[in-house]
Amino acid sequence: MGDRHHGPLSLLYADSDSSARERAALLDALDGVAIEPTTSIDAALDALETADGVVAAGGLTDGSELDLARAIRERDPHATVILYPERGSDRLASEASAADVAYLPRSLDDDGERLLERVRAEIELRERRRRHETESAMFTSMMSDLPISVYFKDREARHVRVGPGVGTDTDSVDPIGKTDPEVYAHEIGDQAWNSYEDDLHVIETGDPIVEKEEVWALDIPNVDAIWLESTKVPWRNEQGEICGLMGLTRDITELKRREHELERQQRHLDRFASFVSHDLRNPLNVANGYLELGRETGSDDAFAEVSRALSRIERLIDDLLEMTRDQAGVATLSTVDLQTTIEEIWSEVGIRDATLRNAVPDGTVITADERLLRQLFANLFRNAIQHVGTDVYVTVGTMPTGFFVEDDGPGIPDDEREQVFDFGYTGSENGSGMGLAYVAQIAESHDWAVDVTAGSIGGARFEVSNCLLVTAPGDLRDGENVTLRADTDIGGATPAGTVDHDEGSGRWTVHGGGENVWSNIDECYFVHAPLAGDGRIVARVADFGEGDEHRKAGLMIRGEPRAGAPLGFVGMTGGPATELLWRPTPDDPIASRQLPAGPETYPWFRLDRTGEQVTTFHSRDGETWVPIDERALSLEDAAAVGLAVCSHDPENHCVSVFEDVSVVEY
């Protein structure tokens, strides 16, 4: 409608009666108003955009004044409309209220002044409503669409309004009416109380807290801490009184990870600078000193010392170049025969009197960058020789999710074990101080953990864990076929999943929802059957559809078909990449590892169960199987096995097609 803020009022006066002209003229004569008469609903609707208000005074050629009021309200919910009948009645007043229009009988308005007052009041009321609706829509959009968490809390620091959360899963606890400790204490403990104290400080003092960084270390084993940045300001009413607080919190975990990575790289650069200025300078000074002595005296011993110093410099430079080449820390992964690799590297190290006991089971494979893995073993073997001697006895074996290398030497004192992986640390005159630092760097590039402890006979034992390792891949076996016959929305995953099975082609089309399967979130659609004892499932992901890059489709085994049960998963994620998921016990979070796809993808997946041991595989063709990992899971005797799909989007499905599905019970 027309300008409602400045200038004279422009009113559309609707009435087909001849007496309407007299009333219109009366109003037109008043100051601050311009009247335009109309006699039909269609004409009134056409002129609606240029008028500040419409006075529905009487019947029109194509309907009643109420018909006009209803038509205008349907066209424009914010238009100012006054029902202005000759005589009032309870019925008209009720119908005007139902149509959401103002009501004023002409019999109560001899000179038209009350009408103008009512029009102005209605314009102001409609403007307030319009502003309120606009601001409300803006507020709702801010709460739901900003990539940060927006929330309001009352004077007791209880949540009043909450946008999408960041950092931790609150789906199991409705935050409305609850404080941070009541919502988050089960996950972050005392940190929830610290946040609550900040809330009370803002509310009681009126002092804002701006961009405060917090670390939420979730009280869940093996789950990384979450970094959050929060701003909290007083929430005041129209009288300026504090009635609570408004907060903005954003997840800055990825930013912190990048900062830490830059800091790590800077530390390496600083170490290199220290190495060049100190470790290289020392043997260089020794060489120069003995060279000068040799020139003065002609002593063969002096020149021999020069040769030894230069040899040490050469070794230091070789180690430095090798370590610098892999500074980027990017591992190119493949499946490596662990036992054979160990034998080859031991042979290359070439110490005749040293003894190797290779206790790695035959057929054991590890997912690693083969060149870096070989360098890791070479450095550990050389470290044992340097610290024990050429008659050292070295044992290499496997352990859950990793391997170890130990020697029969004197070991490493407890107070030095935290330093052995530091750049430049060495306990040998012939060491460069980079061998074990390089081992730690190689482990880090694979997301492995490396530690040093006492060996079984007192020497040094280096343990590398969190590897993707399979000691007994196993062959395909015959068994009894099992039919997938049940389906479950694990964790109440939304939207609810559906499945269609074409028996002729054997194709399974699975529409799965759910927020995620990771950490403490366990939501997916699961098409399954019981597996009483040992067995396997094989399938090919023929079509992965489109959707979120973190969506998943693959094979899953669970202790029970419910959220929180122990589980193992191998399948495809949106990278595309092969993804592994596991939760060994109900108390563990769900851990994840991804293997980025190379030039060719792995659409075939296989999951074997032997007791509580679950082994995962992938394949390019369904014939040559590449073992990936094995885990011990606390499974029920009758576990559930089947096809799992997660959309990583609670609003939409991930549509995945599985072919060549086979479930076999041994």
C-alpha positions as MATLAB code, in Angstrom:
seq = 'MGDRHHGPLSLLYADSDSSARERAALLDALDGVAIEPTTSIDAALDALETADGVVAAGGLTDGSELDLARAIRERDPHATVILYPERGSDRLASEASAADVAYLPRSLDDDGERLLERVRAEIELRERRRRHETESAMFTSMMSDLPISVYFKDREARHVRVGPGVGTDTDSVDPIGKTDPEVYAHEIGDQAWNSYEDDLHVIETGDPIVEKEEVWALDIPNVDAIWLESTKVPWRNEQGEICGLMGLTRDITELKRREHELERQQRHLDRFASFVSHDLRNPLNVANGYLELGRETGSDDAFAEVSRALSRIERLIDDLLEMTRDQAGVATLSTVDLQTTIEEIWSEVGIRDATLRNAVPDGTVITADERLLRQLFANLFRNAIQHVGTDVYVTVGTMPTGFFVEDDGPGIPDDEREQVFDFGYTGSENGSGMGLAYVAQIAESHDWAVDVTAGSIGGARFEVSNCLLVTAPGDLRDGENVTLRADTDIGGATPAGTVDHDEGSGRWTVHGGGENVWSNIDECYFVHAPLAGDGRIVARVADFGEGDEHRKAGLMIRGEPRAGAPLGFVGMTGGPATELLWRPTPDDPIASRQLPAGPETYPWFRLDRTGEQVTTFHSRDGETWVPIDERALSLEDAAAVGLAVCSHDPENHCVSVFEDVSVVEY';
ca = [
       0.000    0.000    0.000;
       1.043    3.685   -0.185;
       3.516    5.610    2.004;
       2.350    5.149    5.570;
       4.886    7.438    7.198;
       4.834   10.870    5.566;
       2.387   13.273    3.863;
      -1.454   13.331    3.833;
      -3.479   10.149    4.160;
      -4.741    8.647    0.925;
      -7.924    6.662    1.586;
      -9.918    4.487   -0.778;
     -13.630    4.962    0.039;
     -15.636    1.943   -1.159;
     -19.447    2.267   -1.408;
     -21.848    2.097   -4.356;
     -24.639    4.042   -2.610;
     -25.236    7.595   -3.867;
     -25.034    8.917   -0.322;
     -21.457    7.714   -0.194;
     -20.391   10.708   -2.278;
     -21.600   13.055    0.449;
     -19.686   11.175    3.148;
     -16.589   10.990    0.915;
     -16.783   14.709    0.287;
     -17.085   15.339    4.037;
     -13.948   13.343    4.675;
     -12.121   14.894    1.733;
     -12.667   18.316    3.245;
     -10.798   17.399    6.386;
      -7.146   18.388    6.726;
      -4.501   15.738    6.034;
      -6.624   13.345    4.020;
      -7.307   12.689    0.330;
     -10.298   10.490   -0.624;
     -10.656    8.369   -3.744;
     -14.118    6.790   -4.140;
     -14.687    3.353   -5.688;
     -17.779    1.249   -6.271;
     -16.441   -2.286   -6.943;
     -14.218   -4.845   -5.306;
     -12.098   -5.295   -8.454;
     -11.452   -1.558   -8.724;
     -10.582   -1.377   -5.037;
      -8.076   -4.215   -5.374;
      -6.513   -2.510   -8.411;
      -6.072    0.731   -6.449;
      -4.864   -0.989   -3.277;
      -1.142   -0.340   -3.816;
      -1.530    3.462   -3.918;
      -3.769    3.829   -0.857;
      -2.815    4.122    2.803;
      -6.078    2.540    3.837;
      -9.438    1.301    2.613;
     -12.770    2.347    4.077;
     -15.367   -0.348    3.334;
     -18.484    1.744    3.835;
     -21.239   -0.169    2.077;
     -22.308   -2.639   -0.535;
     -20.479   -2.613   -3.851;
     -21.532   -3.570   -7.373;
     -19.785   -6.977   -7.106;
     -20.129   -7.803   -3.432;
     -20.636   -6.592    0.116;
     -18.291   -4.477    2.182;
     -17.345   -7.665    4.077;
     -16.511   -9.377    0.781;
     -14.181   -6.481    0.008;
     -12.560   -6.648    3.460;
     -11.931  -10.382    3.104;
     -10.547   -9.997   -0.440;
      -8.128   -7.280    0.695;
      -6.991   -9.267    3.709;
      -6.290  -12.274    1.485;
      -4.291  -10.051   -0.897;
      -2.355   -8.153    1.777;
      -2.342   -9.243    5.438;
      -0.806   -5.892    6.434;
      -3.308   -3.588    4.631;
      -5.282   -1.089    6.736;
      -9.021   -1.812    6.309;
     -11.874   -0.161    8.231;
     -15.357   -1.663    8.078;
     -17.527    1.522    8.183;
     -21.214    0.466    7.952;
     -24.163    2.874    8.256;
     -25.452    1.044   11.307;
     -23.536   -1.224   13.638;
     -24.500   -4.665   14.899;
     -23.006   -7.455   16.963;
     -22.967   -9.654   13.873;
     -20.966   -7.136   11.828;
     -18.572   -6.529   14.704;
     -17.972  -10.288   15.022;
     -17.467  -10.746   11.266;
     -15.056   -7.792   11.144;
     -13.032   -9.352   13.952;
     -12.980  -12.716   12.139;
     -11.744  -10.976    8.966;
      -9.022   -9.179   10.965;
     -10.248   -5.680   10.002;
     -11.132   -2.645   12.143;
     -14.773   -1.800   12.820;
     -16.474    1.598   13.269;
     -20.202    2.298   12.570;
     -20.812    5.622   10.793;
     -23.585    6.368   13.288;
     -20.865    6.918   15.905;
     -18.868    9.279   13.717;
     -20.793   12.411   12.748;
     -17.878   14.481   11.463;
     -15.464   11.759   10.253;
     -12.770   12.637   12.801;
     -13.076    9.317   14.635;
     -12.624    7.477   11.354;
      -9.387    9.305   10.643;
      -8.136    8.624   14.161;
      -9.005    4.962   13.711;
      -7.274    4.829   10.327;
      -4.102    6.346   11.744;
      -4.182    3.968   14.721;
      -4.685    1.009   12.400;
      -1.811    2.109   10.145;
       0.474    2.318   13.169;
      -0.736   -1.061   14.453;
      -0.237   -2.719   11.059;
       3.228   -1.207   10.752;
       4.183   -2.572   14.155;
       2.888   -5.990   13.147;
       4.773   -5.850    9.867;
       8.000   -4.867   11.624;
       7.449   -7.543   14.247;
       6.897  -10.247   11.615;
       9.921   -9.091    9.609;
      12.124   -8.971   12.684;
      10.761  -12.315   13.841;
      11.555  -13.868   10.445;
      15.041  -12.336   10.550;
      15.548  -13.656   14.086;
      14.346  -17.140   13.131;
      16.633  -17.165   10.103;
      19.558  -16.036   12.248;
      18.858  -18.735   14.823;
      18.568  -21.532   12.274;
      20.818  -20.588    9.363;
      23.941  -18.978   10.827;
      26.875  -21.439   10.964;
      27.185  -20.727   14.689;
      25.120  -21.581   17.730;
      22.837  -18.747   18.879;
      21.038  -19.059   22.211;
      19.141  -17.092   24.857;
      19.103  -17.852   28.579;
      16.978  -16.451   31.393;
      18.168  -14.913   34.673;
      18.809  -18.399   36.073;
      21.012  -19.202   33.030;
      18.432  -21.681   31.742;
      18.077  -22.064   27.966;
      15.068  -20.209   26.570;
      15.781  -20.417   22.840;
      18.503  -22.459   21.166;
      19.716  -22.588   17.567;
      21.527  -25.558   16.043;
      24.198  -26.733   18.473;
      27.915  -26.815   17.909;
      30.555  -28.979   19.453;
      28.533  -31.713   21.114;
      25.378  -33.710   20.593;
      22.413  -32.551   22.679;
      19.724  -34.562   20.889;
      19.354  -36.839   23.911;
      18.691  -33.882   26.244;
      16.175  -31.115   25.490;
      18.077  -27.959   26.545;
      15.013  -25.723   27.004;
      14.593  -24.845   30.669;
      17.971  -26.338   31.594;
      21.384  -24.893   32.452;
      24.653  -25.932   30.802;
      25.513  -28.449   33.565;
      22.115  -30.091   33.140;
      22.641  -30.386   29.371;
      26.363  -31.005   28.979;
      27.824  -32.248   32.292;
      27.512  -35.898   31.272;
      29.866  -35.180   28.346;
      32.218  -32.417   29.491;
      32.034  -32.523   33.294;
      33.474  -29.479   35.068;
      33.713  -27.514   31.844;
      29.922  -27.246   31.815;
      30.086  -25.681   35.296;
      32.725  -23.201   34.102;
      30.402  -22.137   31.289;
      27.551  -21.807   33.802;
      29.679  -19.532   35.998;
      30.392  -17.339   32.963;
      26.643  -17.138   32.310;
      25.911  -15.985   35.865;
      28.727  -13.424   35.714;
      27.239  -11.807   32.590;
      23.721  -11.842   34.030;
      24.661  -10.511   37.470;
      27.217   -7.877   36.430;
      26.113   -6.920   32.920;
      29.718   -7.308   31.749;
      29.934   -9.079   28.390;
      32.334  -11.920   27.635;
      33.704  -11.491   24.114;
      35.341  -14.182   21.949;
      36.410  -16.382   24.828;
      38.098  -19.577   23.672;
      37.194  -22.783   25.484;
      38.372  -26.347   25.135;
      35.628  -28.905   25.627;
      37.463  -32.140   26.348;
      34.623  -34.629   25.985;
      34.481  -37.223   28.720;
      34.640  -39.934   26.076;
      37.747  -42.103   25.514;
      39.722  -41.518   22.308;
      37.634  -38.511   21.213;
      39.532  -35.328   20.464;
      38.794  -32.129   22.346;
      36.587  -29.481   20.742;
      37.607  -25.835   20.578;
      34.819  -23.269   20.893;
      34.768  -19.479   20.780;
      31.915  -17.864   22.728;
      30.551  -14.345   23.100;
      27.934  -13.700   25.786;
      26.192  -10.346   26.320;
      23.330   -9.232   28.600;
      19.800   -9.650   27.246;
      17.767   -6.604   28.315;
      14.051   -5.856   28.176;
      12.499   -2.564   26.975;
      13.151   -0.995   30.373;
      16.856   -1.822   30.107;
      16.670   -4.450   32.855;
      18.761   -7.598   32.450;
      16.472  -10.575   31.924;
      19.145  -13.051   30.850;
      21.852  -13.318   28.228;
      22.309  -13.838   24.520;
      25.203  -16.000   23.370;
      27.011  -16.835   20.158;
      29.274  -19.891   20.023;
      31.197  -21.179   17.026;
      33.291  -24.295   16.567;
      36.904  -23.286   15.879;
      38.353  -26.789   16.165;
      39.477  -26.919   12.544;
      41.026  -23.457   12.838;
      42.949  -24.584   15.918;
      44.100  -27.718   14.149;
      45.482  -25.601   11.340;
      47.174  -23.311   13.842;
      48.713  -26.302   15.573;
      49.896  -27.697   12.254;
      51.551  -24.365   11.412;
      53.124  -24.334   14.866;
      54.369  -27.883   14.311;
      55.925  -26.912   11.006;
      57.476  -23.856   12.611;
      58.981  -26.049   15.333;
      60.505  -28.256   12.665;
      61.963  -25.217   10.921;
      63.363  -23.977   14.232;
      64.894  -27.397   14.853;
      66.469  -27.423   11.423;
      67.920  -23.980   12.070;
      69.235  -25.190   15.426;
      70.653  -28.284   13.785;
      72.488  -26.292   11.124;
      73.811  -23.761   13.629;
      74.799  -26.256   16.336;
      74.915  -29.936   15.385;
      76.620  -29.326   12.053;
      78.847  -26.587   13.419;
      80.344  -28.789   16.146;
      81.893  -31.454   13.858;
      82.789  -28.697   11.405;
      84.749  -26.894   14.145;
      86.396  -30.193   15.100;
      87.410  -30.792   11.467;
      88.822  -27.267   11.105;
      90.759  -27.587   14.360;
      92.360  -30.919   13.451;
      92.983  -29.734    9.888;
      94.997  -26.783   11.228;
      96.850  -29.120   13.604;
      97.599  -31.513   10.769;
      98.997  -28.756    8.614;
     101.264  -27.638   11.434;
     102.444  -31.072   12.546;
     101.743  -33.382    9.609;
     100.199  -35.832   12.090;
      98.258  -38.710   10.498;
      96.120  -38.891   13.646;
      94.973  -35.289   13.121;
      93.953  -35.992    9.538;
      92.142  -39.141   10.685;
      90.109  -36.997   13.112;
      89.278  -34.645   10.218;
      88.041  -37.622    8.200;
      85.860  -38.842   11.091;
      84.358  -35.356   11.583;
      83.593  -35.062    7.871;
      81.980  -38.506    7.882;
      79.768  -37.446   10.765;
      78.796  -34.286    8.879;
      77.910  -36.430    5.863;
      75.695  -38.692    7.981;
      73.980  -35.699    9.547;
      73.289  -34.137    6.154;
      71.918  -37.420    4.763;
      69.548  -37.764    7.731;
      68.519  -34.139    7.425;
      67.766  -34.451    3.694;
      65.780  -37.649    4.234;
      63.712  -36.109    6.986;
      63.203  -32.835    5.106;
      61.956  -34.666    2.027;
      59.038  -36.065    4.037;
      58.384  -32.884    5.980;
      54.970  -32.413    4.342;
      53.864  -35.535    6.223;
      51.670  -36.923    3.425;
      51.601  -40.718    3.293;
      50.685  -42.565    0.083;
      48.935  -45.644    1.419;
      49.016  -49.195    0.126;
      48.764  -52.688    1.604;
      52.200  -53.897    2.704;
      53.308  -57.415    3.687;
      54.713  -56.673    7.139;
      56.733  -59.838    7.732;
      58.521  -59.668    4.354;
      59.246  -55.958    4.708;
      60.888  -56.491    8.099;
      63.147  -59.256    6.720;
      64.184  -57.102    3.767;
      65.010  -54.042    5.875;
      66.992  -56.116    8.380;
      69.017  -57.516    5.512;
      69.653  -54.034    4.134;
      70.867  -52.762    7.520;
      73.495  -55.517    7.187;
      74.961  -56.121   10.653;
      76.438  -59.642   10.609;
      76.526  -60.333   14.362;
      73.091  -58.883   15.164;
      70.097  -61.236   15.514;
      66.503  -60.640   14.449;
      63.521  -62.558   15.802;
      60.636  -61.838   13.454;
      57.539  -62.817   15.437;
      55.094  -61.219   12.989;
      52.560  -63.855   11.843;
      52.862  -65.027    8.267;
      50.463  -63.139    5.986;
      50.187  -60.057    8.213;
      49.503  -56.889    6.201;
      49.525  -53.242    7.207;
      48.089  -50.195    5.423;
      50.993  -47.778    5.119;
      53.267  -45.771    2.858;
      55.746  -48.556    2.059;
      58.768  -46.280    1.608;
      58.123  -44.512    4.914;
      57.404  -47.796    6.698;
      60.726  -49.189    5.517;
      62.486  -46.036    6.733;
      60.792  -46.362   10.127;
      62.059  -49.930   10.611;
      65.509  -49.010    9.340;
      65.760  -46.197   11.870;
      64.565  -48.399   14.746;
      67.034  -51.162   13.795;
      69.928  -48.690   13.500;
      68.947  -47.142   16.834;
      69.189  -50.571   18.508;
      72.601  -51.222   16.944;
      73.943  -47.779   17.921;
      72.867  -48.123   21.548;
      73.472  -51.825   22.163;
      76.156  -52.858   19.706;
      76.524  -55.147   16.718;
      75.612  -58.225   18.765;
      72.154  -56.834   19.570;
      69.122  -59.169   19.695;
      66.030  -57.499   18.160;
      62.446  -58.789   18.306;
      59.604  -57.543   16.111;
      56.024  -58.616   16.781;
      52.408  -57.553   16.562;
      49.958  -56.335   19.173;
      46.329  -55.185   18.942;
      46.198  -52.436   16.275;
      49.965  -52.259   15.867;
      53.474  -53.676   16.185;
      56.571  -53.371   18.383;
      60.357  -53.426   18.029;
      62.409  -54.260   21.126;
      66.061  -55.006   21.881;
      68.042  -56.701   24.642;
      70.082  -53.643   25.569;
      70.167  -51.564   28.750;
      66.904  -49.796   27.899;
      66.039  -46.120   28.250;
      65.758  -44.504   31.700;
      62.229  -43.450   32.685;
      63.146  -39.780   32.893;
      64.459  -39.768   29.306;
      61.625  -41.609   27.551;
      59.654  -38.449   26.800;
      62.713  -36.891   25.149;
      63.853  -39.699   22.849;
      61.617  -38.526   19.986;
      62.792  -34.920   20.235;
      64.750  -33.535   17.336;
      68.479  -33.569   18.150;
      68.221  -35.953   21.123;
      70.780  -38.776   21.053;
      72.256  -41.115   23.612;
      75.117  -42.186   21.355;
      78.246  -40.415   20.204;
      77.581  -41.620   16.666;
      73.894  -40.681   16.599;
      72.571  -37.722   14.614;
      69.662  -37.068   16.970;
      67.212  -37.385   14.094;
      66.567  -41.119   13.749;
      63.844  -41.410   16.391;
      62.497  -37.943   15.619;
      62.000  -39.196   12.071;
      60.246  -42.312   13.415;
      57.820  -40.056   15.290;
      57.254  -37.955   12.168;
      56.515  -41.031   10.042;
      54.065  -42.293   12.672;
      52.353  -38.913   12.768;
      51.938  -38.853    8.978;
      50.003  -42.153    9.274;
      47.933  -41.082   12.319;
      49.763  -43.723   14.333;
      50.856  -43.397   17.949;
      54.428  -44.276   18.937;
      55.692  -44.840   22.455;
      58.741  -46.283   24.211;
      58.614  -48.603   27.232;
      60.727  -51.301   28.843;
      61.149  -54.475   26.798;
      60.330  -58.001   27.960;
      63.963  -58.546   29.025;
      64.712  -54.998   30.075;
      65.769  -53.385   26.801;
      63.993  -50.615   24.905;
      60.619  -51.453   23.388;
      59.102  -49.134   20.762;
      55.349  -49.608   20.274;
      53.484  -48.285   17.219;
      49.702  -48.414   17.631;
      46.461  -47.236   16.017;
      47.529  -48.902   12.754;
      45.304  -50.568   10.177;
      46.674  -54.070   10.572;
      45.429  -57.563    9.733;
      47.296  -60.613   11.084;
      44.978  -63.347    9.755;
      43.031  -62.240    6.661;
      41.307  -65.608    6.126;
      39.819  -67.061    2.957;
      36.258  -67.132    1.696;
      34.412  -70.174    3.038;
      31.172  -71.934    2.246;
      28.290  -71.698    4.677;
      24.560  -71.309    5.039;
      23.001  -68.312    3.315;
      21.197  -65.809    5.531;
      18.460  -63.462    4.300;
      18.258  -59.803    5.285;
      14.750  -59.499    6.674;
      14.592  -56.620    9.180;
      15.233  -52.893    9.067;
      15.785  -50.334   11.814;
      16.301  -46.575   12.018;
      19.205  -46.739   14.450;
      19.080  -43.922   16.987;
      15.735  -42.736   15.601;
      17.467  -41.610   12.391;
      15.483  -39.130   10.305;
      14.112  -39.059    7.735;
      12.892  -42.609    8.291;
      14.552  -45.103    5.986;
      12.995  -47.386    3.385;
      14.325  -50.320    1.362;
      13.287  -51.956   -1.901;
      14.575  -55.413   -2.832;
      14.304  -56.604   -6.430;
      14.526  -60.378   -6.108;
      15.055  -60.837   -9.833;
      18.227  -58.740  -10.016;
      19.178  -59.075   -6.348;
      19.404  -55.292   -6.141;
      18.771  -53.515   -2.841;
      17.838  -49.820   -3.068;
      18.245  -48.272    0.360;
      16.985  -44.792    1.317;
      18.766  -43.962    4.562;
      18.743  -40.916    6.839;
      20.487  -39.991   10.064;
      22.837  -37.297   11.317;
      26.035  -39.357   11.512;
      27.777  -42.491   12.732;
      30.795  -41.083   14.553;
      31.965  -40.241   18.071;
      28.860  -40.208   20.301;
      26.384  -39.934   17.393;
      24.865  -43.213   16.238;
      22.172  -42.636   13.591;
      21.713  -44.598   10.378;
      19.282  -46.854    8.541;
      20.158  -50.537    8.951;
      18.790  -53.434    6.867;
      19.883  -56.544    8.738;
      19.669  -60.161    9.772;
      20.926  -62.034   12.857;
      24.332  -63.710   12.576;
      24.529  -66.423   15.208;
      28.232  -67.156   15.318;
      30.891  -66.778   12.652;
      30.154  -65.619    9.129;
      30.559  -62.824    6.623;
      28.729  -60.311    4.462;
      29.795  -59.182    0.987;
      28.254  -56.505   -1.232;
      29.007  -54.017   -3.981;
      27.919  -50.391   -3.720;
      26.639  -49.961   -7.276;
      25.289  -46.424   -6.835;
      26.004  -43.982   -4.037;
      23.663  -41.210   -5.194;
      24.307  -37.581   -4.316;
      24.305  -35.679   -1.051;
      26.513  -34.593    1.811;
      30.219  -35.393    1.418;
      30.146  -37.263    4.750;
      27.294  -39.622    3.822;
      28.016  -43.349    4.179;
      26.913  -46.612    2.611;
      28.382  -49.999    3.411;
      28.379  -53.128    5.556;
      27.835  -53.139    9.291;
      27.857  -55.577   12.181;
      26.380  -54.588   15.554;
      26.030  -56.348   18.876;
      22.357  -55.392   18.696;
      20.306  -53.347   16.193;
      20.091  -50.342   18.514;
      22.032  -47.165   19.173;
      24.994  -47.543   21.510;
      25.797  -51.152   20.649;
      29.344  -52.239   19.712;
      29.786  -52.033   15.943;
      32.089  -52.410   12.977;
      31.593  -50.860    9.532;
      33.339  -50.820    6.193;
      31.964  -48.908    3.235;
      32.021  -45.818    1.111;
      31.908  -42.190    2.162;
      31.332  -39.135    0.010;
      35.032  -38.359   -0.620;
      34.881  -40.874   -2.302;
      36.893  -42.992    0.104;
      36.738  -46.268    1.970;
      35.701  -45.568    5.558;
      36.099  -47.764    8.604;
      34.084  -47.325   11.786;
      34.296  -49.238   15.023;
      33.092  -49.126   18.621;
      34.667  -52.034   20.563;
      32.408  -51.727   23.646;
      29.227  -49.769   24.489;
      31.325  -47.349   26.571;
      33.575  -46.373   23.653;
      32.960  -43.598   21.134;
      32.744  -44.521   17.472;
      36.171  -44.140   15.852;
      36.691  -43.514   12.143;
      39.484  -43.921    9.608;
      39.325  -43.110    5.912;
      41.426  -44.359    3.012;
      41.219  -41.812    0.170;
      40.436  -43.338   -3.211;
      43.251  -43.567   -5.726;
      42.901  -43.676   -9.517;
      40.451  -46.567   -9.087;
      37.721  -46.860   -6.485;
      36.912  -49.866   -4.320;
      33.151  -50.473   -4.710;
      33.219  -53.990   -3.220;
      33.257  -54.493    0.550;
      33.496  -57.508    2.831;
      33.192  -57.972    6.580;
      34.178  -61.240    8.307;
      33.301  -62.261   11.853;
      35.292  -64.854   13.778;
      34.158  -64.863   17.402;
      34.604  -61.274   18.531;
      37.215  -60.559   15.848;
      35.921  -58.551   12.882;
      38.049  -58.182    9.750;
      37.274  -55.728    6.965;
      38.208  -55.817    3.271;
      37.606  -53.897    0.071;
      38.063  -54.873   -3.559;
      38.008  -53.411   -7.043;
      36.479  -56.478   -8.706;
      34.961  -58.688   -5.976;
      37.608  -61.377   -6.538;
      40.894  -59.990   -5.247;
      40.265  -58.865   -1.679;
      42.492  -56.335    0.076;
      42.441  -56.757    3.885;
      42.245  -53.434    5.715;
      41.825  -53.880    9.443;
      40.832  -56.221   12.247;
      39.276  -55.305   15.588;
      38.029  -57.146   18.645;
      34.401  -56.111   19.296;
      32.215  -57.064   22.257;
      29.517  -58.687   20.116;
      26.507  -60.692   21.233;
      26.318  -64.335   20.163;
      23.534  -63.375   17.766;
      24.877  -60.127   16.371;
      23.089  -58.172   13.641;
      24.763  -57.840   10.234;
      23.621  -56.024    7.110;
      23.564  -52.892    4.961;
      23.918  -49.473    6.597;
      23.261  -46.048    5.056;
      23.609  -42.623    6.698;
      22.786  -39.378    4.875;
      24.595  -37.030    7.329;
      21.544  -34.849    6.708;
      18.495  -35.183    9.004;
      16.331  -33.592    6.275;
      17.221  -35.799    3.303;
      17.911  -39.412    2.387;
      21.076  -40.890    0.956;
      19.914  -43.250   -1.795;
      22.342  -46.144   -2.205;
      22.098  -49.211   -4.397;
      23.707  -52.494   -3.292;
      24.254  -55.445   -5.629;
      25.735  -58.943   -5.256;
      24.738  -58.977   -1.593;
      25.650  -62.212    0.186;
      25.350  -63.070    3.876;
      26.826  -66.412    4.932;
      26.828  -68.070    8.339;
      29.568  -70.669    8.940;
];
